[in-house]
């Protein structure tokens, strides 16, 4: 009796652990779309429409900020990501366009997705992106290279204490999407 009861308890425990692991994977899978929704609601790190910008945001200000463009890829992933411009002086309130080159360095089709981040983090709310490849899944053929534009305006309300901003993209592999 004890052995059968113990086996049932162990089976019940294994089922619960499997359920917890499945929920963890589901939560991780849902994070990118949830992050996008949060960004849309808060206006942080997301693309805005040109007509949503306030007119005073589009008037060149006296201020200037040094922008650095960067990228990261986890070790072992097939991506090569590089900004076409690494440093730029940007006048507040003017449109800026930079480009990122992304290459699938593998011999298989892959799907990736990029997430932006800013340093300092509080600078993100002042960078108004009008065009960005972030948050959208990109399909790449084996060995394919593409160039993606990022168009933005830096809000003239940027605090004077922020004199330098780094915009970096991290490209993630989207598992199970690269086949076919």
TIVO-2410 file (N, C-alpha, C; in nm, 3 decimals):
# residues 180
REC num residu      c1      c2      c3 atome chaine
REC   1      X   0.082  -0.121   0.000     N      A
REC   1      X   0.000   0.000   0.000    CA      A
REC   1      X   0.086   0.126   0.000     C      A
REC   2      X   0.189   0.124   0.084     N      A
REC   2      X   0.271   0.244   0.093    CA      A
REC   2      X   0.342   0.274  -0.039     C      A
REC   3      X   0.388   0.169  -0.106     N      A
REC   3      X   0.458   0.188  -0.233    CA      A
REC   3      X   0.364   0.247  -0.338     C      A
REC   4      X   0.240   0.197  -0.345     N      A
REC   4      X   0.143   0.250  -0.442    CA      A
REC   4      X   0.105   0.393  -0.408     C      A
REC   5      X   0.087   0.423  -0.284     N      A
REC   5      X   0.053   0.560  -0.243    CA      A
REC   5      X   0.168   0.655  -0.275     C      A
REC   6      X   0.289   0.609  -0.250     N      A
REC   6      X   0.406   0.692  -0.279    CA      A
REC   6      X   0.419   0.714  -0.429     C      A
REC   7      X   0.393   0.611  -0.509     N      A
REC   7      X   0.400   0.622  -0.655    CA      A
REC   7      X   0.296   0.722  -0.705     C      A
REC   8      X   0.174   0.718  -0.650     N      A
REC   8      X   0.069   0.815  -0.688    CA      A
REC   8      X   0.110   0.957  -0.653     C      A
REC   9      X   0.167   0.975  -0.532     N      A
REC   9      X   0.211   1.109  -0.492    CA      A
REC   9      X   0.323   1.158  -0.584     C      A
REC  10      X   0.415   1.069  -0.616     N      A
REC  10      X   0.524   1.108  -0.707    CA      A
REC  10      X   0.470   1.144  -0.845     C      A
REC  11      X   0.376   1.067  -0.894     N      A
REC  11      X   0.316   1.095  -1.024    CA      A
REC  11      X   0.244   1.230  -1.022     C      A
REC  12      X   0.171   1.256  -0.915     N      A
REC  12      X   0.102   1.384  -0.898    CA      A
REC  12      X   0.203   1.499  -0.896     C      A
REC  13      X   0.314   1.480  -0.825     N      A
REC  13      X   0.420   1.582  -0.818    CA      A
REC  13      X   0.482   1.606  -0.955     C      A
REC  14      X   0.508   1.500  -1.029     N      A
REC  14      X   0.566   1.514  -1.163    CA      A
REC  14      X   0.469   1.589  -1.254     C      A
REC  15      X   0.341   1.558  -1.247     N      A
REC  15      X   0.242   1.628  -1.329    CA      A
REC  15      X   0.239   1.777  -1.295     C      A
REC  16      X   0.246   1.809  -1.168     N      A
REC  16      X   0.247   1.950  -1.127    CA      A
REC  16      X   0.373   2.021  -1.178     C      A
REC  17      X   0.487   1.956  -1.167     N      A
REC  17      X   0.612   2.015  -1.215    CA      A
REC  17      X   0.609   2.037  -1.366     C      A
REC  18      X   0.555   1.941  -1.439     N      A
REC  18      X   0.542   1.956  -1.584    CA      A
REC  18      X   0.450   2.075  -1.616     C      A
REC  19      X   0.342   2.087  -1.543     N      A
REC  19      X   0.251   2.199  -1.563    CA      A
REC  19      X   0.321   2.332  -1.534     C      A
REC  20      X   0.398   2.338  -1.428     N      A
REC  20      X   0.470   2.462  -1.393    CA      A
REC  20      X   0.570   2.497  -1.502     C      A
REC  21      X   0.643   2.398  -1.552     N      A
REC  21      X   0.740   2.424  -1.660    CA      A
REC  21      X   0.668   2.471  -1.785     C      A
REC  22      X   0.556   2.410  -1.819     N      A
REC  22      X   0.479   2.452  -1.936    CA      A
REC  22      X   0.430   2.596  -1.920     C      A
REC  23      X   0.383   2.630  -1.803     N      A
REC  23      X   0.339   2.768  -1.777    CA      A
REC  23      X   0.455   2.866  -1.786     C      A
REC  24      X   0.571   2.826  -1.740     N      A
REC  24      X   0.689   2.913  -1.750    CA      A
REC  24      X   0.724   2.939  -1.896     C      A
REC  25      X   0.723   2.835  -1.979     N      A
REC  25      X   0.752   2.852  -2.121    CA      A
REC  25      X   0.646   2.939  -2.188     C      A
REC  26      X   0.521   2.920  -2.155     N      A
REC  26      X   0.413   3.001  -2.212    CA      A
REC  26      X   0.430   3.147  -2.173     C      A
REC  27      X   0.466   3.171  -2.048     N      A
REC  27      X   0.487   3.308  -2.003    CA      A
REC  27      X   0.604   3.372  -2.079     C      A
REC  28      X   0.714   3.298  -2.094     N      A
REC  28      X   0.830   3.351  -2.167    CA      A
REC  28      X   0.794   3.378  -2.313     C      A
REC  29      X   0.716   3.289  -2.374     N      A
REC  29      X   0.675   3.306  -2.513    CA      A
REC  29      X   0.588   3.431  -2.528     C      A
REC  30      X   0.507   3.460  -2.429     N      A
REC  30      X   0.415   3.573  -2.435    CA      A
REC  30      X   0.482   3.705  -2.399     C      A
REC  31      X   0.602   3.703  -2.346     N      A
REC  31      X   0.665   3.826  -2.298    CA      A
REC  31      X   0.688   3.929  -2.407     C      A
REC  32      X   0.733   3.888  -2.525     N      A
REC  32      X   0.763   3.986  -2.630    CA      A
REC  32      X   0.636   4.059  -2.674     C      A
REC  33      X   0.526   3.989  -2.705     N      A
REC  33      X   0.404   4.063  -2.738    CA      A
REC  33      X   0.351   4.147  -2.621     C      A
REC  34      X   0.363   4.096  -2.499     N      A
REC  34      X   0.319   4.173  -2.383    CA      A
REC  34      X   0.404   4.298  -2.366     C      A
REC  35      X   0.535   4.283  -2.389     N      A
REC  35      X   0.625   4.398  -2.380    CA      A
REC  35      X   0.585   4.505  -2.481     C      A
REC  36      X   0.549   4.461  -2.601     N      A
REC  36      X   0.507   4.558  -2.703    CA      A
REC  36      X   0.379   4.631  -2.659     C      A
REC  37      X   0.284   4.558  -2.603     N      A
REC  37      X   0.160   4.620  -2.557    CA      A
REC  37      X   0.188   4.722  -2.447     C      A
REC  38      X   0.272   4.684  -2.353     N      A
REC  38      X   0.310   4.777  -2.245    CA      A
REC  38      X   0.375   4.901  -2.304     C      A
REC  39      X   0.464   4.882  -2.401     N      A
REC  39      X   0.531   4.996  -2.464    CA      A
REC  39      X   0.432   5.084  -2.540     C      A
REC  40      X   0.334   5.023  -2.606     N      A
REC  40      X   0.233   5.102  -2.677    CA      A
REC  40      X   0.151   5.187  -2.580     C      A
REC  41      X   0.115   5.128  -2.467     N      A
REC  41      X   0.034   5.200  -2.368    CA      A
REC  41      X   0.113   5.311  -2.299     C      A
REC  42      X   0.241   5.285  -2.272     N      A
REC  42      X   0.322   5.384  -2.201    CA      A
REC  42      X   0.395   5.479  -2.295     C      A
REC  43      X   0.406   5.440  -2.425     N      A
REC  43      X   0.480   5.522  -2.519    CA      A
REC  43      X   0.630   5.503  -2.509     C      A
REC  44      X   0.674   5.406  -2.435     N      A
REC  44      X   0.816   5.382  -2.414    CA      A
REC  44      X   0.868   5.280  -2.515     C      A
REC  45      X   0.981   5.311  -2.575     N      A
REC  45      X   1.050   5.218  -2.666    CA      A
REC  45      X   0.964   5.174  -2.784     C      A
REC  46      X   0.871   5.254  -2.827     N      A
REC  46      X   0.783   5.208  -2.934    CA      A
REC  46      X   0.780   5.310  -3.047     C      A
REC  47      X   0.730   5.265  -3.159     N      A
REC  47      X   0.718   5.350  -3.277    CA      A
REC  47      X   0.595   5.440  -3.261     C      A
REC  48      X   0.611   5.566  -3.295     N      A
REC  48      X   0.500   5.661  -3.294    CA      A
REC  48      X   0.471   5.701  -3.438     C      A
REC  49      X   0.350   5.748  -3.462     N      A
REC  49      X   0.314   5.798  -3.593    CA      A
REC  49      X   0.352   5.945  -3.600     C      A
REC  50      X   0.390   5.990  -3.718     N      A
REC  50      X   0.436   6.127  -3.735    CA      A
REC  50      X   0.331   6.227  -3.688     C      A
REC  51      X   0.201   6.197  -3.711     N      A
REC  51      X   0.097   6.291  -3.669    CA      A
REC  51      X   0.075   6.291  -3.518     C      A
REC  52      X   0.135   6.195  -3.447     N      A
REC  52      X   0.124   6.194  -3.301    CA      A
REC  52      X   0.230   6.282  -3.234     C      A
REC  53      X   0.331   6.322  -3.310     N      A
REC  53      X   0.433   6.409  -3.253    CA      A
REC  53      X   0.378   6.549  -3.238     C      A
REC  54      X   0.413   6.613  -3.130     N      A
REC  54      X   0.371   6.751  -3.110    CA      A
REC  54      X   0.455   6.840  -3.200     C      A
REC  55      X   0.395   6.949  -3.249     N      A
REC  55      X   0.464   7.037  -3.343    CA      A
REC  55      X   0.594   7.093  -3.284     C      A
REC  56      X   0.592   7.122  -3.154     N      A
REC  56      X   0.715   7.175  -3.094    CA      A
REC  56      X   0.826   7.072  -3.088     C      A
REC  57      X   0.791   6.943  -3.097     N      A
REC  57      X   0.893   6.838  -3.100    CA      A
REC  57      X   0.970   6.839  -3.231     C      A
REC  58      X   0.909   6.894  -3.336     N      A
REC  58      X   0.970   6.892  -3.469    CA      A
REC  58      X   1.044   7.021  -3.503     C      A
REC  59      X   1.055   7.111  -3.407     N      A
REC  59      X   1.130   7.234  -3.428    CA      A
REC  59      X   1.268   7.210  -3.370     C      A
REC  60      X   1.369   7.227  -3.454     N      A
REC  60      X   1.506   7.202  -3.408    CA      A
REC  60      X   1.537   7.292  -3.288     C      A
REC  61      X   1.585   7.232  -3.184     N      A
REC  61      X   1.623   7.306  -3.065    CA      A
REC  61      X   1.771   7.338  -3.066     C      A
REC  62      X   1.814   7.405  -2.961     N      A
REC  62      X   1.954   7.441  -2.950    CA      A
REC  62      X   2.038   7.323  -2.901     C      A
REC  63      X   1.973   7.230  -2.834     N      A
REC  63      X   2.046   7.121  -2.773    CA      A
REC  63      X   2.095   7.017  -2.874     C      A
REC  64      X   2.197   6.947  -2.830     N      A
REC  64      X   2.254   6.842  -2.910    CA      A
REC  64      X   2.290   6.726  -2.818     C      A
REC  65      X   2.282   6.605  -2.869     N      A
REC  65      X   2.315   6.489  -2.788    CA      A
REC  65      X   2.400   6.395  -2.874     C      A
REC  66      X   2.493   6.329  -2.810     N      A
REC  66      X   2.577   6.232  -2.882    CA      A
REC  66      X   2.507   6.096  -2.875     C      A
REC  67      X   2.481   6.038  -2.992     N      A
REC  67      X   2.416   5.907  -3.000    CA      A
REC  67      X   2.520   5.802  -3.036     C      A
REC  68      X   2.510   5.689  -2.969     N      A
REC  68      X   2.592   5.573  -3.000    CA      A
REC  68      X   2.496   5.461  -3.037     C      A
REC  69      X   2.526   5.389  -3.143     N      A
REC  69      X   2.441   5.280  -3.189    CA      A
REC  69      X   2.518   5.150  -3.174     C      A
REC  70      X   2.451   5.049  -3.119     N      A
REC  70      X   2.518   4.924  -3.087    CA      A
REC  70      X   2.421   4.808  -3.105     C      A
REC  71      X   2.471   4.686  -3.089     N      A
REC  71      X   2.387   4.567  -3.097    CA      A
REC  71      X   2.452   4.454  -3.018     C      A
REC  72      X   2.368   4.358  -2.978     N      A
REC  72      X   2.418   4.239  -2.910    CA      A
REC  72      X   2.343   4.117  -2.961     C      A
REC  73      X   2.412   4.006  -2.960     N      A
REC  73      X   2.355   3.878  -2.998    CA      A
REC  73      X   2.409   3.776  -2.900     C      A
REC  74      X   2.321   3.690  -2.850     N      A
REC  74      X   2.366   3.585  -2.760    CA      A
REC  74      X   2.463   3.491  -2.832     C      A
REC  75      X   2.561   3.441  -2.759     N      A
REC  75      X   2.657   3.347  -2.816    CA      A
REC  75      X   2.585   3.225  -2.870     C      A
REC  76      X   2.630   3.178  -2.983     N      A
REC  76      X   2.573   3.058  -3.042    CA      A
REC  76      X   2.458   3.084  -3.138     C      A
REC  77      X   2.405   3.207  -3.142     N      A
REC  77      X   2.297   3.237  -3.236    CA      A
REC  77      X   2.355   3.278  -3.371     C      A
REC  78      X   2.281   3.258  -3.479     N      A
REC  78      X   2.338   3.277  -3.613    CA      A
REC  78      X   2.341   3.422  -3.662     C      A
REC  79      X   2.306   3.517  -3.579     N      A
REC  79      X   2.291   3.655  -3.626    CA      A
REC  79      X   2.423   3.731  -3.623     C      A
REC  80      X   2.441   3.815  -3.724     N      A
REC  80      X   2.544   3.918  -3.722    CA      A
REC  80      X   2.468   4.049  -3.738     C      A
REC  81      X   2.476   4.133  -3.637     N      A
REC  81      X   2.400   4.258  -3.637    CA      A
REC  81      X   2.498   4.373  -3.617     C      A
REC  82      X   2.491   4.471  -3.705     N      A
REC  82      X   2.580   4.585  -3.688    CA      A
REC  82      X   2.512   4.713  -3.736     C      A
REC  83      X   2.530   4.820  -3.659     N      A
REC  83      X   2.478   4.949  -3.705    CA      A
REC  83      X   2.567   5.001  -3.817     C      A
REC  84      X   2.509   5.065  -3.915     N      A
REC  84      X   2.586   5.123  -4.025    CA      A
REC  84      X   2.658   5.250  -3.979     C      A
REC  85      X   2.604   5.314  -3.877     N      A
REC  85      X   2.664   5.431  -3.815    CA      A
REC  85      X   2.681   5.398  -3.667     C      A
REC  86      X   2.798   5.424  -3.612     N      A
REC  86      X   2.818   5.389  -3.471    CA      A
REC  86      X   2.804   5.510  -3.379     C      A
REC  87      X   2.837   5.630  -3.428     N      A
REC  87      X   2.827   5.752  -3.347    CA      A
REC  87      X   2.772   5.865  -3.433     C      A
REC  88      X   2.697   5.952  -3.368     N      A
REC  88      X   2.635   6.062  -3.441    CA      A
REC  88      X   2.599   6.172  -3.342     C      A
REC  89      X   2.620   6.297  -3.380     N      A
REC  89      X   2.569   6.409  -3.301    CA      A
REC  89      X   2.431   6.443  -3.355     C      A
REC  90      X   2.333   6.448  -3.266     N      A
REC  90      X   2.195   6.468  -3.309    CA      A
REC  90      X   2.143   6.597  -3.247     C      A
REC  91      X   2.086   6.681  -3.333     N      A
REC  91      X   2.023   6.805  -3.287    CA      A
REC  91      X   1.881   6.770  -3.242     C      A
REC  92      X   1.844   6.815  -3.125     N      A
REC  92      X   1.711   6.786  -3.071    CA      A
REC  92      X   1.604   6.841  -3.164     C      A
REC  93      X   1.497   6.762  -3.186     N      A
REC  93      X   1.385   6.806  -3.268    CA      A
REC  93      X   1.402   6.783  -3.416     C      A
REC  94      X   1.510   6.718  -3.461     N      A
REC  94      X   1.528   6.692  -3.604    CA      A
REC  94      X   1.516   6.543  -3.632     C      A
REC  95      X   1.468   6.510  -3.752     N      A
REC  95      X   1.456   6.370  -3.792    CA      A
REC  95      X   1.594   6.312  -3.818     C      A
REC  96      X   1.614   6.191  -3.773     N      A
REC  96      X   1.741   6.120  -3.793    CA      A
REC  96      X   1.708   5.981  -3.846     C      A
REC  97      X   1.786   5.936  -3.944     N      A
REC  97      X   1.771   5.799  -3.993    CA      A
REC  97      X   1.906   5.731  -3.987     C      A
REC  98      X   1.908   5.614  -3.925     N      A
REC  98      X   2.026   5.529  -3.923    CA      A
REC  98      X   1.983   5.391  -3.972     C      A
REC  99      X   2.079   5.308  -4.005     N      A
REC  99      X   2.046   5.176  -4.054    CA      A
REC  99      X   2.126   5.070  -3.981     C      A
REC 100      X   2.062   4.954  -3.966     N      A
REC 100      X   2.126   4.837  -3.908    CA      A
REC 100      X   2.130   4.728  -4.014     C      A
REC 101      X   2.244   4.661  -4.025     N      A
REC 101      X   2.258   4.549  -4.117    CA      A
REC 101      X   2.252   4.420  -4.035     C      A
REC 102      X   2.164   4.330  -4.078     N      A
REC 102      X   2.147   4.202  -4.009    CA      A
REC 102      X   2.170   4.090  -4.110     C      A
REC 103      X   2.253   3.994  -4.069     N      A
REC 103      X   2.286   3.880  -4.154    CA      A
REC 103      X   2.254   3.750  -4.081     C      A
REC 104      X   2.193   3.659  -4.153     N      A
REC 104      X   2.175   3.522  -4.104    CA      A
REC 104      X   2.300   3.447  -4.147     C      A
REC 105      X   2.390   3.421  -4.054     N      A
REC 105      X   2.518   3.357  -4.085    CA      A
REC 105      X   2.509   3.205  -4.086     C      A
REC 106      X   2.389   3.151  -4.081     N      A
REC 106      X   2.375   3.005  -4.078    CA      A
REC 106      X   2.332   2.952  -4.214     C      A
REC 107      X   2.331   2.821  -4.226     N      A
REC 107      X   2.291   2.756  -4.350    CA      A
REC 107      X   2.145   2.711  -4.346     C      A
REC 108      X   2.069   2.766  -4.251     N      A
REC 108      X   1.928   2.731  -4.239    CA      A
REC 108      X   1.846   2.859  -4.231     C      A
REC 109      X   1.720   2.849  -4.266     N      A
REC 109      X   1.629   2.963  -4.253    CA      A
REC 109      X   1.604   2.987  -4.104     C      A
REC 110      X   1.603   3.114  -4.065     N      A
REC 110      X   1.579   3.148  -3.925    CA      A
REC 110      X   1.484   3.267  -3.916     C      A
REC 111      X   1.424   3.281  -3.799     N      A
REC 111      X   1.338   3.395  -3.772    CA      A
REC 111      X   1.393   3.463  -3.647     C      A
REC 112      X   1.404   3.594  -3.652     N      A
REC 112      X   1.455   3.669  -3.538    CA      A
REC 112      X   1.366   3.787  -3.505     C      A
REC 113      X   1.389   3.839  -3.389     N      A
REC 113      X   1.313   3.955  -3.343    CA      A
REC 113      X   1.407   4.041  -3.261     C      A
REC 114      X   1.400   4.172  -3.282     N      A
REC 114      X   1.490   4.264  -3.214    CA      A
REC 114      X   1.415   4.345  -3.108     C      A
REC 115      X   1.482   4.365  -2.996     N      A
REC 115      X   1.429   4.450  -2.890    CA      A
REC 115      X   1.529   4.563  -2.864     C      A
REC 116      X   1.479   4.688  -2.855     N      A
REC 116      X   1.570   4.799  -2.830    CA      A
REC 116      X   1.593   4.821  -2.681     C      A
REC 117      X   1.704   4.883  -2.650     N      A
REC 117      X   1.726   4.928  -2.513    CA      A
REC 117      X   1.809   5.056  -2.521     C      A
REC 118      X   1.793   5.138  -2.419     N      A
REC 118      X   1.860   5.268  -2.415    CA      A
REC 118      X   1.948   5.277  -2.291     C      A
REC 119      X   2.057   5.347  -2.307     N      A
REC 119      X   2.141   5.383  -2.193    CA      A
REC 119      X   2.165   5.533  -2.202     C      A
REC 120      X   2.133   5.608  -2.103     N      A
REC 120      X   2.064   5.569  -1.981    CA      A
REC 120      X   1.918   5.532  -2.013     C      A
REC 121      X   1.862   5.446  -1.932     N      A
REC 121      X   1.728   5.392  -1.958    CA      A
REC 121      X   1.622   5.501  -1.968     C      A
REC 122      X   1.635   5.607  -1.886     N      A
REC 122      X   1.533   5.713  -1.889    CA      A
REC 122      X   1.534   5.792  -2.020     C      A
REC 123      X   1.638   5.779  -2.101     N      A
REC 123      X   1.644   5.849  -2.229    CA      A
REC 123      X   1.542   5.792  -2.328     C      A
REC 124      X   1.500   5.666  -2.308     N      A
REC 124      X   1.408   5.601  -2.400    CA      A
REC 124      X   1.279   5.675  -2.421     C      A
REC 125      X   1.229   5.742  -2.318     N      A
REC 125      X   1.102   5.813  -2.334    CA      A
REC 125      X   1.115   5.939  -2.419     C      A
REC 126      X   1.239   5.983  -2.446     N      A
REC 126      X   1.261   6.104  -2.526    CA      A
REC 126      X   1.299   6.072  -2.671     C      A
REC 127      X   1.322   5.946  -2.701     N      A
REC 127      X   1.354   5.905  -2.837    CA      A
REC 127      X   1.224   5.858  -2.900     C      A
REC 128      X   1.172   5.935  -2.993     N      A
REC 128      X   1.044   5.905  -3.059    CA      A
REC 128      X   1.075   5.840  -3.194     C      A
REC 129      X   1.059   5.707  -3.200     N      A
REC 129      X   1.087   5.634  -3.322    CA      A
REC 129      X   0.966   5.637  -3.415     C      A
REC 130      X   0.990   5.672  -3.539     N      A
REC 130      X   0.884   5.672  -3.640    CA      A
REC 130      X   0.891   5.547  -3.726     C      A
REC 131      X   1.007   5.487  -3.734     N      A
REC 131      X   1.022   5.363  -3.810    CA      A
REC 131      X   1.129   5.280  -3.740     C      A
REC 132      X   1.096   5.151  -3.723     N      A
REC 132      X   1.187   5.064  -3.650    CA      A
REC 132      X   1.157   4.918  -3.685     C      A
REC 133      X   1.260   4.837  -3.690     N      A
REC 133      X   1.242   4.694  -3.718    CA      A
REC 133      X   1.218   4.615  -3.590     C      A
REC 134      X   1.215   4.682  -3.477     N      A
REC 134      X   1.199   4.614  -3.349    CA      A
REC 134      X   1.057   4.559  -3.334     C      A
REC 135      X   1.046   4.454  -3.253     N      A
REC 135      X   0.921   4.390  -3.216    CA      A
REC 135      X   0.854   4.310  -3.327     C      A
REC 136      X   0.906   4.314  -3.449     N      A
REC 136      X   0.845   4.236  -3.556    CA      A
REC 136      X   0.936   4.120  -3.592     C      A
REC 137      X   0.877   4.004  -3.613     N      A
REC 137      X   0.957   3.888  -3.649    CA      A
REC 137      X   1.004   3.902  -3.794     C      A
REC 138      X   1.132   3.879  -3.814     N      A
REC 138      X   1.192   3.890  -3.946    CA      A
REC 138      X   1.240   3.753  -3.990     C      A
REC 139      X   1.196   3.710  -4.109     N      A
REC 139      X   1.238   3.580  -4.164    CA      A
REC 139      X   1.360   3.602  -4.254     C      A
REC 140      X   1.461   3.520  -4.232     N      A
REC 140      X   1.583   3.528  -4.312    CA      A
REC 140      X   1.613   3.393  -4.377     C      A
REC 141      X   1.648   3.396  -4.505     N      A
REC 141      X   1.693   3.276  -4.575    CA      A
REC 141      X   1.837   3.249  -4.532     C      A
REC 142      X   1.887   3.129  -4.558     N      A
REC 142      X   2.026   3.100  -4.523    CA      A
REC 142      X   2.122   3.200  -4.588     C      A
REC 143      X   2.208   3.260  -4.508     N      A
REC 143      X   2.308   3.354  -4.558    CA      A
REC 143      X   2.255   3.490  -4.598     C      A
REC 144      X   2.127   3.518  -4.581     N      A
REC 144      X   2.068   3.644  -4.625    CA      A
REC 144      X   2.111   3.761  -4.537     C      A
REC 145      X   2.134   3.875  -4.603     N      A
REC 145      X   2.167   4.000  -4.535    CA      A
REC 145      X   2.065   4.105  -4.576     C      A
REC 146      X   2.015   4.178  -4.477     N      A
REC 146      X   1.921   4.288  -4.504    CA      A
REC 146      X   1.959   4.409  -4.421     C      A
REC 147      X   1.917   4.525  -4.470     N      A
REC 147      X   1.940   4.650  -4.398    CA      A
REC 147      X   1.806   4.706  -4.355     C      A
REC 148      X   1.799   4.748  -4.228     N      A
REC 148      X   1.675   4.799  -4.170    CA      A
REC 148      X   1.695   4.943  -4.123     C      A
REC 149      X   1.603   5.033  -4.161     N      A
REC 149      X   1.614   5.171  -4.114    CA      A
REC 149      X   1.552   5.190  -3.975     C      A
REC 150      X   1.606   5.285  -3.904     N      A
REC 150      X   1.547   5.332  -3.779    CA      A
REC 150      X   1.539   5.483  -3.794     C      A
REC 151      X   1.417   5.536  -3.789     N      A
REC 151      X   1.395   5.681  -3.803    CA      A
REC 151      X   1.340   5.732  -3.670     C      A
REC 152      X   1.400   5.838  -3.619     N      A
REC 152      X   1.357   5.890  -3.488    CA      A
REC 152      X   1.380   6.040  -3.477     C      A
REC 153      X   1.317   6.097  -3.377     N      A
REC 153      X   1.334   6.236  -3.337    CA      A
REC 153      X   1.360   6.233  -3.188     C      A
REC 154      X   1.454   6.313  -3.142     N      A
REC 154      X   1.476   6.323  -2.998    CA      A
REC 154      X   1.400   6.445  -2.948     C      A
REC 155      X   1.314   6.420  -2.853     N      A
REC 155      X   1.228   6.522  -2.793    CA      A
REC 155      X   1.314   6.637  -2.738     C      A
REC 156      X   1.270   6.758  -2.767     N      A
REC 156      X   1.343   6.876  -2.717    CA      A
REC 156      X   1.335   6.888  -2.566     C      A
REC 157      X   1.248   6.811  -2.503     N      A
REC 157      X   1.236   6.814  -2.357    CA      A
REC 157      X   1.339   6.724  -2.289     C      A
REC 158      X   1.431   6.667  -2.367     N      A
REC 158      X   1.537   6.582  -2.311    CA      A
REC 158      X   1.611   6.660  -2.202     C      A
REC 159      X   1.620   6.605  -2.082     N      A
REC 159      X   1.690   6.676  -1.974    CA      A
REC 159      X   1.835   6.709  -2.012     C      A
REC 160      X   1.880   6.825  -1.974     N      A
REC 160      X   2.016   6.869  -2.005    CA      A
REC 160      X   2.121   6.777  -1.944     C      A
REC 161      X   2.083   6.704  -1.842     N      A
REC 161      X   2.178   6.612  -1.779    CA      A
REC 161      X   2.211   6.492  -1.867     C      A
REC 162      X   2.127   6.465  -1.968     N      A
REC 162      X   2.154   6.354  -2.061    CA      A
REC 162      X   2.225   6.412  -2.182     C      A
REC 163      X   2.353   6.387  -2.191     N      A
REC 163      X   2.434   6.440  -2.302    CA      A
REC 163      X   2.472   6.332  -2.402     C      A
REC 164      X   2.449   6.207  -2.365     N      A
REC 164      X   2.486   6.095  -2.451    CA      A
REC 164      X   2.381   5.985  -2.435     C      A
REC 165      X   2.338   5.927  -2.548     N      A
REC 165      X   2.239   5.819  -2.547    CA      A
REC 165      X   2.293   5.704  -2.632     C      A
REC 166      X   2.280   5.583  -2.580     N      A
REC 166      X   2.313   5.464  -2.657    CA      A
REC 166      X   2.183   5.392  -2.691     C      A
REC 167      X   2.165   5.363  -2.819     N      A
REC 167      X   2.052   5.284  -2.866    CA      A
REC 167      X   2.109   5.152  -2.914     C      A
REC 168      X   2.074   5.044  -2.846     N      A
REC 168      X   2.126   4.912  -2.882    CA      A
REC 168      X   2.010   4.817  -2.906     C      A
REC 169      X   2.027   4.731  -3.003     N      A
REC 169      X   1.928   4.629  -3.032    CA      A
REC 169      X   1.984   4.492  -2.998     C      A
REC 170      X   1.902   4.410  -2.934     N      A
REC 170      X   1.936   4.272  -2.909    CA      A
REC 170      X   1.846   4.188  -2.998     C      A
REC 171      X   1.906   4.103  -3.078     N      A
REC 171      X   1.830   4.018  -3.170    CA      A
REC 171      X   1.822   3.879  -3.110     C      A
REC 172      X   1.700   3.828  -3.101     N      A
REC 172      X   1.673   3.697  -3.047    CA      A
REC 172      X   1.628   3.604  -3.158     C      A
REC 173      X   1.662   3.477  -3.144     N      A
REC 173      X   1.613   3.374  -3.233    CA      A
REC 173      X   1.470   3.340  -3.190     C      A
REC 174      X   1.379   3.324  -3.284     N      A
REC 174      X   1.243   3.281  -3.252    CA      A
REC 174      X   1.236   3.132  -3.282     C      A
REC 175      X   1.243   3.048  -3.179     N      A
REC 175      X   1.250   2.904  -3.202    CA      A
REC 175      X   1.129   2.848  -3.275     C      A
REC 176      X   1.156   2.750  -3.362     N      A
REC 176      X   1.049   2.679  -3.431    CA      A
REC 176      X   0.987   2.754  -3.545     C      A
REC 177      X   1.035   2.875  -3.575     N      A
REC 177      X   0.974   2.954  -3.681    CA      A
REC 177      X   1.055   2.953  -3.809     C      A
REC 178      X   1.179   2.906  -3.805     N      A
REC 178      X   1.267   2.915  -3.921    CA      A
REC 178      X   1.248   2.806  -4.024     C      A
REC 179      X   1.176   2.702  -3.993     N      A
REC 179      X   1.159   2.592  -4.088    CA      A
REC 179      X   1.053   2.626  -4.190     C      A
REC 180      X   1.083   2.595  -4.315     N      A
REC 180      X   0.985   2.618  -4.421    CA      A
REC 180      X   0.973   2.761  -4.443     C      A
***
